[in-house]
């Protein structure tokens, strides 16, 4: 297994641990979120990261790392919601929720490894701020697609944007761990 794959697995285990604990605390209460609400939650997290990067200080005790983890987990929630649609109830039990989480985390990894091969690990030379800006760009693209009722003429769909947001966040988490 190569270094990037090992680092992806390490970071995804951290994200999965947080998701698991929140599923135990809250159940699948997130199932009530409509697609636009999931995207807006990711926007809030990415916008906060950008604000911290620009201002150089955070007044709340959670930093960039926790926001990147949240983007990974909300990205997976978004993919689950795309598959199942939103619900009026907390309708997924713990095992179902974790099975879907693992499915989409694995798909994210497979996509990242394929793109990483083609782009020759270019992400390693990028700056943290670029990940943030790219995530925000993907959010705005997603919002536009949502406003167009999911229809695109030539572009990838909402799912591709969620996968990219997840993977840029994973890259950011790997970079943060290397710099600490």
Residue pairs with C-beta under 8 A, 6 or more apart in sequence:
1 9
4 112
4 113
4 116
4 121
4 174
5 109
5 113
7 174
7 177
8 109
8 112
8 113
8 170
8 174
9 109
10 177
11 72
11 170
11 173
11 174
11 177
12 72
12 105
12 108
12 109
12 170
14 69
14 173
15 69
15 72
15 73
15 105
15 173
16 101
16 102
16 105
18 69
18 73
19 73
19 76
19 98
19 101
20 98
22 73
23 94
23 97
23 98
24 94
27 90
27 92
27 94
28 90
28 91
28 92
28 93
28 97
29 90
30 38
30 77
31 81
31 84
31 86
31 87
31 89
31 90
31 91
31 92
32 86
32 87
32 88
32 89
32 90
33 41
33 77
33 81
33 86
34 81
34 86
35 78
35 81
35 82
35 86
35 146
35 158
36 143
36 146
38 74
38 77
38 78
38 81
39 78
39 139
39 142
39 143
39 146
41 70
41 74
42 71
42 74
42 75
42 78
42 135
42 139
42 165
43 136
43 139
43 143
45 67
45 68
45 70
45 71
45 74
46 67
46 71
46 132
46 135
46 136
46 139
46 165
47 136
48 67
49 64
49 67
49 68
49 132
49 135
50 129
50 132
50 133
50 136
52 58
52 63
52 64
53 64
53 128
53 129
53 132
64 128
64 172
64 176
65 173
65 176
68 169
68 172
68 173
68 176
69 169
69 173
71 135
71 165
71 166
71 169
72 166
72 169
72 170
72 173
75 108
75 162
75 163
75 165
75 166
75 169
76 100
76 101
76 104
76 105
76 108
76 162
76 166
78 158
78 162
79 104
79 107
79 159
79 162
79 163
80 97
80 100
80 101
80 104
82 158
82 159
82 162
83 100
84 100
92 100
107 163
108 163
108 166
108 167
108 170
111 163
111 167
112 167
112 170
115 167
116 123
123 131
123 168
123 171
126 171
128 172
128 175
128 176
131 168
131 169
131 171
131 172
131 175
132 172
134 164
134 168
135 165
135 168
135 169
138 161
138 164
138 165
138 168
139 161
139 165
141 155
141 161
142 158
142 161
142 162
145 151
145 152
145 155
145 157
145 158
145 161
146 158
150 157
150 158
